[in-house]
């Protein structure tokens, strides 16, 4: 006949062993939502990827303000016609540069790594605690007996109060912030490429312009030399003409150096520093309607990823405060096992349940820290918005100034200088003006064209910054989505 204590131990052992087997069986990780539901991005923020400047095909004609080529003097002129430089057929467009950057710019890989890290934190923060399995023995050797042994026991701490869910929600917000930051980084790279692209375009045009100026100076020197031979000029005039040739040569060398520098800066942002210098194609002149101040500011405040990340931080700190307020809710620890008492020669079972009483430590200090983090994050939203307005005012002021300069050069100054050159050339052909006067008028047009090119670059630079939501720095490392000083536990975040 079976002892009643045997039946009791058997009944207790069955559920304990069942729990043990279920706990030790492999289980799939809980699913990690790809996007949290506490923050809804605007449609404009989701479409943040497109480049701020429309790509220009290499075969598209390049509209630009026409400047007179080196004049072809009549057959009776001292030097005759001068040939201009022949452009290279191998050119790059902005679309090709962007595609290279997507594959080679290291900051994009860094931004993607932050997304993976934040998703890993979210996964880890929501996992339940591991159970404990063991064996214990008591009163071993008393009266030279084996004592009482618990051959198998299972202990599990159950996290209560929804703390795991809140921990995961917090890091889901951080993962979303990392995604927004990755979009912002792609836009930073696109803006840096567009700015460098227009800088190279302007440097190319400057080199061509200085070549024309050098040819103009050499033409003037030859003309002065022939005038000296016929007694219509003296030695100081010849020396002055020689100085102009030397100045033009130095200016051309400096322009070529700037072109190489601008190209190296551009390919560094692209991520291919070994890319050989080659021409880029496209229009330096702006296309379409000018930017409106109110519309541009409204778009910036609506779509800025910097402002979006600040708002995500507020959501995250709100969740963190809820999480810390739940921390005093005690977790429940349950334990069960089965064994054998060698003194009474009976099977045994044990069941235990315990909680930690929040008598002294009710997480008061950490709750205050979470409240301070939330207050700081809320103020950060206002600070970011004000900083965006300040930077926008500076960028739009530069845009308006450069656009006014470009319009003045294009509609008034350059047409006037070109008209004067044409009249001097016509007068020379009618033998009413001297050839040096034609060369001076031509040099004036080239010099004004150089100023026009600089103004065009400044206009394009400001336009890229405004259309690109004030995001600059294509090689600036993306920052960690977790601000310094926030509450994080190691190795298990919460």
C-alpha positions as CSV (number, residue, x, y, z in Angstrom):
1,X,0.0,0.0,0.0
2,X,1.3,3.4,-1.0
3,X,2.1,6.0,1.7
4,X,0.0,9.2,1.4
5,X,3.1,11.3,1.5
6,X,4.3,9.5,-1.6
7,X,1.1,10.4,-3.5
8,X,1.4,14.0,-2.4
9,X,5.0,14.3,-3.5
10,X,4.2,12.7,-6.9
11,X,1.3,15.1,-7.4
12,X,3.6,18.0,-6.7
13,X,6.4,16.7,-8.8
14,X,4.4,16.4,-12.0
15,X,3.6,20.1,-12.4
16,X,7.1,21.0,-11.3
17,X,8.7,18.8,-13.9
18,X,6.3,20.0,-16.6
19,X,7.2,23.6,-15.9
20,X,10.9,22.6,-16.0
21,X,10.5,20.9,-19.4
22,X,8.5,23.8,-20.9
23,X,11.0,26.4,-19.6
24,X,14.0,24.5,-21.0
25,X,12.4,23.9,-24.4
26,X,13.6,26.4,-27.1
27,X,11.3,29.3,-27.7
28,X,11.2,31.8,-30.5
29,X,12.2,35.4,-29.6
30,X,9.2,37.7,-29.3
31,X,8.6,39.7,-32.4
32,X,10.1,43.2,-32.6
33,X,7.8,45.7,-34.3
34,X,9.6,47.4,-37.1
35,X,8.1,50.8,-36.3
36,X,6.5,52.0,-33.0
37,X,3.0,53.4,-32.9
38,X,3.6,56.2,-30.4
39,X,5.1,58.6,-33.0
40,X,3.5,59.1,-36.4
41,X,5.9,60.6,-39.0
42,X,4.6,63.1,-41.6
43,X,4.5,61.9,-45.2
44,X,7.1,64.5,-46.1
45,X,9.5,63.0,-43.6
46,X,9.0,59.5,-45.0
47,X,10.0,60.8,-48.4
48,X,13.2,62.4,-47.1
49,X,15.5,60.5,-49.4
50,X,15.2,62.4,-52.7
51,X,18.2,64.6,-53.5
52,X,17.5,68.4,-53.1
53,X,18.7,69.2,-56.6
54,X,17.3,67.5,-59.7
55,X,20.0,65.5,-61.5
56,X,21.1,66.8,-64.8
57,X,21.9,64.4,-67.5
58,X,25.3,64.5,-69.1
59,X,23.8,65.0,-72.6
60,X,21.5,67.9,-71.5
61,X,22.6,71.2,-72.9
62,X,24.2,73.5,-70.4
63,X,22.4,77.0,-70.4
64,X,24.8,79.7,-69.2
65,X,25.3,83.4,-69.7
66,X,27.3,83.8,-72.9
67,X,30.6,85.7,-72.7
68,X,32.4,86.7,-75.8
69,X,35.1,84.4,-77.0
70,X,38.6,85.6,-77.7
71,X,38.0,88.1,-80.5
72,X,39.0,87.2,-84.1
73,X,40.8,90.2,-85.3
74,X,40.6,91.2,-89.0
75,X,43.4,90.0,-91.2
76,X,45.1,93.3,-90.8
77,X,45.2,92.8,-87.0
78,X,48.6,92.1,-85.4
79,X,47.9,88.5,-84.2
80,X,44.9,87.1,-85.9
81,X,42.3,84.7,-84.4
82,X,42.9,82.8,-81.2
83,X,41.4,79.3,-80.7
84,X,39.6,78.4,-77.4
85,X,40.0,75.2,-75.4
86,X,38.2,72.0,-76.5
87,X,36.0,70.5,-73.8
88,X,36.5,66.9,-72.8
89,X,33.7,64.5,-73.8
90,X,34.0,62.4,-70.5
91,X,31.8,64.1,-67.9
92,X,30.1,63.2,-64.6
93,X,26.6,64.2,-63.5
94,X,25.3,64.6,-60.0
95,X,23.2,61.4,-60.3
96,X,26.3,59.3,-60.8
97,X,28.1,61.0,-57.8
98,X,25.1,60.3,-55.6
99,X,25.0,56.6,-56.6
100,X,28.7,56.3,-55.8
101,X,28.2,57.9,-52.4
102,X,25.4,55.5,-51.5
103,X,27.8,52.7,-51.9
104,X,31.0,54.2,-50.5
105,X,30.2,57.0,-47.9
106,X,31.1,55.5,-44.5
107,X,28.6,57.7,-42.5
108,X,25.7,55.9,-44.2
109,X,27.0,52.6,-42.9
110,X,27.4,54.1,-39.4
111,X,23.8,55.4,-39.4
112,X,22.6,51.9,-40.5
113,X,24.6,50.3,-37.6
114,X,22.9,52.6,-35.1
115,X,19.5,51.3,-36.3
116,X,20.6,47.7,-35.8
117,X,22.0,48.5,-32.4
118,X,18.8,50.2,-31.3
119,X,16.7,47.3,-32.5
120,X,18.9,44.9,-30.6
121,X,18.4,47.0,-27.4
122,X,14.6,46.9,-27.9
123,X,14.7,43.1,-28.4
124,X,16.9,42.6,-25.3
125,X,14.9,45.0,-23.1
126,X,11.7,43.0,-23.6
127,X,13.0,39.5,-23.0
128,X,11.9,37.8,-19.8
129,X,14.4,36.7,-17.1
130,X,16.0,33.3,-17.4
131,X,14.9,30.6,-15.0
132,X,17.2,28.9,-12.5
133,X,17.6,25.1,-12.2
134,X,19.6,23.4,-9.5
135,X,20.0,20.8,-6.8
136,X,20.2,21.3,-3.0
137,X,20.9,19.2,0.0
138,X,20.3,19.8,3.7
139,X,21.4,18.2,7.0
140,X,24.0,16.1,5.2
141,X,26.0,14.0,7.6
142,X,23.8,14.6,10.6
143,X,23.7,11.3,12.6
144,X,25.8,9.9,9.7
145,X,22.9,10.1,7.4
146,X,22.5,11.5,3.8
147,X,20.0,14.1,4.9
148,X,17.4,15.6,2.7
149,X,18.0,16.3,-1.0
150,X,16.0,18.3,-3.6
151,X,17.2,16.6,-6.7
152,X,15.5,19.1,-9.1
153,X,14.1,22.5,-8.5
154,X,13.0,25.3,-10.8
155,X,13.0,29.0,-9.9
156,X,11.6,31.8,-12.0
157,X,11.4,35.5,-11.4
158,X,8.2,36.9,-13.0
159,X,8.5,40.6,-14.0
160,X,5.2,42.3,-13.1
161,X,3.6,45.7,-13.8
162,X,4.3,45.6,-17.6
163,X,7.9,46.7,-17.0
164,X,9.2,44.6,-19.9
165,X,6.7,46.0,-22.3
166,X,7.5,49.6,-21.4
167,X,11.3,48.9,-21.6
168,X,10.8,47.6,-25.1
169,X,8.6,50.5,-26.1
170,X,11.3,52.9,-25.0
171,X,13.9,51.3,-27.2
172,X,11.5,51.0,-30.1
173,X,11.4,54.8,-30.0
174,X,15.2,54.9,-30.0
175,X,15.2,52.6,-33.1
176,X,12.8,54.9,-34.8
177,X,15.0,57.9,-33.9
178,X,17.9,56.0,-35.5
179,X,15.9,55.5,-38.7
180,X,15.1,59.2,-38.9
181,X,18.8,60.0,-38.3
182,X,19.7,57.6,-41.2
183,X,17.3,59.6,-43.4
184,X,18.9,62.8,-42.3
185,X,22.4,61.4,-42.9
186,X,21.5,60.5,-46.5
187,X,20.2,64.0,-47.0
188,X,23.4,65.4,-45.4
189,X,25.5,63.4,-47.9
190,X,23.2,64.5,-50.8
191,X,23.5,68.1,-49.8
192,X,27.3,67.9,-49.5
193,X,27.6,66.3,-52.9
194,X,25.3,68.9,-54.4
195,X,27.4,71.7,-52.8
196,X,30.7,70.2,-54.0
197,X,29.2,69.5,-57.4
198,X,28.3,73.2,-57.9
199,X,31.7,74.2,-56.4
200,X,33.5,72.1,-59.1
201,X,31.2,73.5,-61.8
202,X,32.1,77.0,-60.7
203,X,35.8,76.1,-60.6
204,X,35.7,74.6,-64.1
205,X,34.1,77.8,-65.4
206,X,36.7,79.9,-63.5
207,X,39.5,77.9,-65.1
208,X,38.1,78.5,-68.6
209,X,37.6,82.2,-67.9
210,X,41.2,82.6,-66.7
211,X,42.4,80.9,-69.8
212,X,40.6,83.5,-71.8
213,X,42.1,86.2,-69.7
214,X,45.5,84.8,-70.2
215,X,45.0,84.7,-74.0
216,X,43.7,88.3,-73.8
217,X,46.8,89.4,-71.9
218,X,49.1,87.6,-74.4
219,X,47.2,89.3,-77.3
220,X,47.7,92.6,-75.6
221,X,51.4,92.0,-75.1
222,X,51.9,91.1,-78.8
223,X,49.9,94.1,-79.9
224,X,52.0,96.4,-77.6
225,X,55.2,94.8,-78.9
226,X,54.2,95.7,-82.5
227,X,53.2,99.2,-81.5
228,X,56.6,99.7,-80.0
229,X,58.2,98.6,-83.3
230,X,56.3,101.3,-85.2
231,X,56.9,104.0,-82.6
232,X,53.3,104.2,-81.3
233,X,54.2,102.8,-77.8
234,X,57.2,102.9,-75.6
235,X,59.1,100.5,-73.3
236,X,57.1,101.2,-70.1
237,X,53.9,100.2,-72.1
238,X,55.6,96.9,-73.1
239,X,56.7,96.2,-69.5
240,X,53.2,96.8,-68.3
241,X,51.8,94.5,-70.9
242,X,54.3,91.8,-69.8
243,X,53.2,92.2,-66.2
244,X,49.6,91.6,-67.2
245,X,50.6,88.4,-68.9
246,X,52.4,87.2,-65.7
247,X,49.4,88.1,-63.5
248,X,47.1,86.2,-65.8
249,X,49.4,83.2,-65.7
250,X,49.5,83.2,-61.9
251,X,45.7,83.6,-61.7
252,X,45.2,80.7,-64.1
253,X,47.5,78.5,-62.0
254,X,45.6,79.4,-58.9
255,X,42.3,78.6,-60.6
256,X,43.5,75.2,-61.6
257,X,44.8,74.6,-58.1
258,X,41.3,75.5,-56.7
259,X,39.7,73.1,-59.2
260,X,41.9,70.2,-58.0
261,X,41.1,71.1,-54.4
262,X,37.4,71.3,-54.9
263,X,37.5,68.0,-56.8
264,X,39.3,66.2,-54.0
265,X,36.8,67.6,-51.5
266,X,33.9,66.3,-53.6
267,X,35.3,62.8,-54.1
268,X,36.1,62.6,-50.4
269,X,32.4,63.1,-49.6
270,X,31.5,60.6,-52.3
271,X,33.8,58.1,-50.5
272,X,36.1,57.4,-53.5
273,X,39.2,59.6,-52.9
274,X,41.1,57.9,-55.8
275,X,38.6,59.0,-58.4
276,X,40.6,60.9,-61.1
277,X,39.9,64.5,-61.9
278,X,37.4,64.8,-64.7
279,X,34.8,67.3,-65.9
280,X,31.3,67.4,-64.4
281,X,28.3,68.4,-66.4
282,X,25.3,70.5,-65.4
283,X,23.9,74.0,-65.2
284,X,25.3,76.5,-62.7
285,X,22.5,78.9,-63.3
286,X,19.4,78.4,-61.2
287,X,16.3,77.0,-62.7
288,X,12.6,77.5,-61.9
289,X,11.0,80.0,-59.6
290,X,12.9,81.5,-56.6
291,X,12.3,80.2,-53.1
292,X,9.7,81.8,-51.0
293,X,10.7,82.6,-47.5
294,X,7.4,81.7,-45.7
295,X,7.0,78.5,-47.7
296,X,10.6,77.4,-47.2
297,X,10.4,78.1,-43.4
298,X,7.1,76.2,-43.1
299,X,8.6,73.2,-45.0
300,X,11.7,73.3,-42.7
301,X,9.7,73.2,-39.5
302,X,7.4,70.4,-40.8
303,X,10.0,68.1,-42.3
304,X,13.2,68.8,-40.4
305,X,14.6,65.5,-39.1
306,X,16.4,67.4,-36.3
307,X,13.1,68.6,-34.9
308,X,11.5,65.1,-35.4
309,X,14.3,63.5,-33.4
310,X,13.8,66.0,-30.6
311,X,10.1,65.1,-30.5
312,X,10.9,61.4,-30.5
313,X,13.2,62.0,-27.5
314,X,10.2,63.5,-25.6
315,X,8.1,60.4,-26.4
316,X,11.0,58.1,-25.3
317,X,11.4,60.0,-22.0
318,X,7.7,59.9,-21.3
319,X,7.8,56.1,-21.6
320,X,10.9,56.0,-19.5
321,X,9.2,58.0,-16.7
322,X,6.3,55.5,-16.8
323,X,8.8,52.6,-16.7
324,X,10.5,54.0,-13.6
325,X,7.2,54.6,-11.8
326,X,6.5,50.9,-12.3
327,X,9.8,49.8,-11.0
328,X,8.7,49.7,-7.3
329,X,6.0,47.1,-8.2
330,X,7.8,43.9,-6.8
331,X,8.5,41.0,-9.1
332,X,7.3,37.6,-8.0
333,X,9.7,34.8,-7.6
334,X,8.3,31.3,-7.6
335,X,10.1,28.0,-6.9
336,X,9.2,24.4,-7.0
337,X,11.1,21.1,-6.7
338,X,11.1,17.5,-5.8
339,X,13.5,15.4,-3.8
340,X,14.0,12.6,-1.2
341,X,14.4,12.6,2.6
342,X,16.9,9.9,3.5
343,X,16.1,10.2,7.2
344,X,12.4,9.3,6.8
345,X,12.9,7.5,3.5
346,X,10.1,9.5,1.9
347,X,9.9,11.5,-1.3
348,X,9.6,15.3,-0.8
349,X,8.5,18.3,-2.7
350,X,9.0,22.1,-2.1
351,X,7.0,25.1,-3.2
352,X,8.1,28.7,-2.5
353,X,6.8,32.2,-3.5
354,X,8.5,35.4,-2.5
355,X,8.4,39.1,-3.3
356,X,10.7,42.0,-2.4
357,X,8.9,44.6,-0.3
358,X,9.5,48.2,-1.5
359,X,9.9,49.6,2.0
360,X,13.0,51.8,1.8
361,X,13.8,51.9,-1.9
362,X,10.8,52.9,-4.0
363,X,12.9,54.1,-6.9
364,X,12.4,57.7,-5.8
365,X,15.8,59.0,-7.1
366,X,15.5,57.4,-10.5
367,X,12.0,58.7,-10.9
368,X,13.3,62.2,-10.3
369,X,16.1,61.6,-12.8
370,X,13.5,60.5,-15.4
371,X,11.4,63.6,-14.7
372,X,14.5,65.8,-15.2
373,X,15.3,64.0,-18.5
374,X,11.7,64.6,-19.7
375,X,11.9,68.3,-18.8
376,X,15.2,68.6,-20.6
377,X,13.8,66.8,-23.7
378,X,10.8,69.1,-23.8
379,X,13.0,72.2,-23.6
380,X,15.2,70.6,-26.3
381,X,12.3,70.7,-28.8
382,X,11.9,74.5,-28.3
383,X,15.7,75.0,-28.6
384,X,16.0,73.0,-31.8
385,X,13.1,74.9,-33.4
386,X,14.6,78.3,-32.4
387,X,18.0,77.2,-33.7
388,X,16.4,76.1,-37.0
389,X,14.8,79.5,-37.3
390,X,18.1,81.3,-36.6
391,X,20.0,79.2,-39.1
392,X,17.2,79.6,-41.7
393,X,17.4,83.4,-41.3
394,X,21.1,83.3,-42.0
395,X,20.8,80.9,-45.0
396,X,17.9,82.8,-46.6
397,X,19.7,86.1,-46.2
398,X,22.7,84.7,-48.1
399,X,20.3,83.3,-50.7
400,X,18.5,86.6,-51.2
401,X,21.8,88.5,-51.4
402,X,23.4,86.1,-53.9
403,X,20.2,86.1,-56.0
404,X,20.1,89.9,-56.2
405,X,23.8,89.9,-57.2
406,X,23.2,87.3,-59.9
407,X,20.2,89.2,-61.3
408,X,22.2,92.4,-61.4
409,X,25.2,90.7,-63.2
410,X,22.9,88.9,-65.6
411,X,20.4,91.6,-66.5
412,X,22.5,94.8,-66.2
413,X,26.2,94.7,-65.7
414,X,27.2,91.8,-68.1
415,X,24.9,92.9,-71.0
416,X,26.3,96.5,-70.7
417,X,29.9,95.3,-70.8
418,X,29.2,93.0,-73.7
419,X,27.5,95.8,-75.6
420,X,30.6,98.0,-75.0
421,X,32.9,95.3,-76.3
422,X,30.7,94.8,-79.4
423,X,30.7,98.5,-80.2
424,X,34.5,98.7,-79.8
425,X,35.0,95.7,-82.1
426,X,32.6,97.2,-84.7
427,X,34.4,100.6,-84.4
428,X,37.7,98.8,-84.9
429,X,36.5,97.1,-88.0
430,X,35.5,100.5,-89.3
431,X,39.0,101.8,-88.4
432,X,37.6,104.2,-85.8
433,X,39.1,102.5,-82.7
434,X,42.4,101.0,-81.9
435,X,42.8,97.3,-81.2
436,X,44.0,97.7,-77.6
437,X,40.6,99.3,-76.8
438,X,38.9,96.2,-78.0
439,X,41.2,94.0,-75.8
440,X,40.5,96.2,-72.7
441,X,36.7,95.9,-73.3
442,X,37.0,92.1,-73.7
443,X,39.1,91.8,-70.5
444,X,36.4,93.7,-68.6
445,X,33.8,91.2,-69.8
446,X,35.9,88.3,-68.6
447,X,36.6,89.9,-65.2
448,X,32.9,90.6,-64.7
449,X,32.1,87.0,-65.8
450,X,34.4,85.7,-63.0
451,X,32.5,87.8,-60.4
452,X,29.2,86.4,-61.9
453,X,30.4,82.9,-61.5
454,X,31.3,83.4,-57.8
455,X,27.8,84.9,-57.2
456,X,26.2,81.9,-58.9
457,X,28.1,79.5,-56.7
458,X,27.0,81.4,-53.5
459,X,23.4,81.3,-54.8
460,X,23.5,77.6,-55.5
461,X,25.2,76.9,-52.2
462,X,22.5,78.7,-50.2
463,X,19.8,77.0,-52.3
464,X,21.2,73.6,-51.5
465,X,21.2,74.4,-47.8
466,X,17.6,75.7,-47.9
467,X,16.2,72.9,-50.0
468,X,18.2,70.3,-47.9
469,X,16.6,71.4,-44.6
470,X,19.8,73.0,-43.4
471,X,21.6,69.6,-43.1
472,X,25.3,69.9,-44.0
473,X,28.4,67.9,-43.3
474,X,28.5,64.8,-45.5
475,X,31.4,63.3,-43.5
476,X,30.1,64.2,-40.1
477,X,29.6,61.0,-38.1
478,X,25.9,60.5,-37.0
479,X,25.4,60.8,-33.3
480,X,24.3,58.1,-31.0
481,X,20.4,58.1,-30.7
482,X,20.7,57.7,-26.9
483,X,21.6,61.1,-25.5
484,X,24.3,61.1,-22.7
485,X,23.1,60.9,-19.2
486,X,19.9,58.9,-19.8
487,X,18.9,55.9,-17.7
488,X,20.3,52.7,-19.0
489,X,21.1,49.5,-17.1
490,X,23.9,47.1,-18.0
491,X,23.8,44.4,-19.2
492,X,20.0,44.4,-19.4
493,X,18.7,47.9,-20.5
494,X,15.4,49.1,-19.2
